[in-house]
Amino acid sequence: MSVLETKQLTKQFGKLTAVDRMDFEIDRGEIVGIIGPNGAGKTTFVNLLTGVLEATEGEVIFDGESLGNAPVHDRANKGLVRSFQIPRVCDDLTLLENVRSAVLSRERRNNSLFSILHWEDESREEALELLERFGLADRQNVEAETIPHGDKKILDVCMSVAMRPKLLILDEPTSGVATDNKHEIMNRLQRYFETTDSAVLFIEHDMELIEQYAERVLAMDQGQKLIDGTPQEVLEDETVKRRIRGEE
């Protein structure tokens, strides 16, 4: 059963069509990668899904409900959550405080002193469990600004997971991370999501990571869907080889 579906989703900027009549589905528990050259429309497509941009035409259906022009926070509250290419964590807070803030935000109980005190134990316990699952518990009391970039990206994802997403969108989860650490990040993510029915949609330029971690791949170019299929089908497609992988 699909958790998200788009029908003829389109975004125009003046005469430029950044996303062109995109039909797409992702099922619960599925891990789908998005590939394409710079300017293909990948980020615009994700921005339409998450409400950062308003569609020119078409619709986004999430968990059986048409989202219309629902804003970002409403979509996040419904379970459509995005983790960014540049981690959006608070450097002055510890890792534990960052994740706890996400837990409290999800519960909408972070707007009063009483609420925070009431959920002190619950939010701490859940945050610690998430940090443990993502391999960060040993640094729970360290300020976020002191940890490496790769771990900060993991922390950002951990905070996104604290929102209990039905669909988590990852924007280049290994961007800026040393090659040796890319598989460590993806392995941690994969281990976690194997225990949930959350769907994952991730933009990635590294074809090795796409091949290893995506169950399905959406290839885009010039705002359009080139092909949607298994990693092998997509990466061996002649058009993808020519227009995305740069192979002649």
C-alpha positions, 0 to 999 in steps of 0.5 A: 500500500502506498504511503505517498503518491503524486499525480501529474505534479508540476512546478513552473518558474515562469517559462521554466518547468522544473518538475513536469507532470510527475506521477510517482508512488512509494510504499510503506517500508520501501527505500527509494533513491532519486538520481539525476544530474544537477538541475534535473528537478530532484530537489524541487520535486522534494520541495513540492512533497514537503510543502516548501514549494506550492505546485503549479498543477497536480497533487500530493496524496499522503497516507490516503489524503490529498495535501493540497497546499498544507504547509511544511509543519502540517505535513511533518505532523502527519508523518512526512518528514525531511532531513536536510543536506546541511544538518539542522541541529543546534550546535550549542545543545548536547546530542541528547538535548537535540534529540529530546527537543525533537521528541517534545516537538513531536508531542507538541508539549514543548510550549510550556514549563509544565509540559516539559517537566511532565515529559522529562523522563519520557522524552529523555528515555526515548532520546537515549534509545534513539541515540543508542540505535544510531551509535551516538549514545556514548556522546549524549552529553557532548555539544553538537558543535564538537562532533564530526560532520558525518556524525552531525548528519546522523544526529540530524537524521536521528532528530528526524526519526524522533518525529516518527515519520511515515515517510522520511526524505533524506537530501544527500545523506552522505554529502560532504562525508569522507568516503570511508564513512559513507557506508557507516552512515548508510548502514546505521540508517538501513539497520534502523529502518529495517525495524520500522514500516517507515518509507525512505526517499533519498537523493544521492549522487553516489551510484555505489550507494544507490546500488547497494541501499536503494530497493528502487530508483527514480531517475530524473532529468529536465524535470521528468521521470526517465525511468523508475525501477530496480537499481539494476534496471535503472543503472543499466538503462542506456539513457541513464548511462548517457544523461546521468552517469556520463557514459558514452 
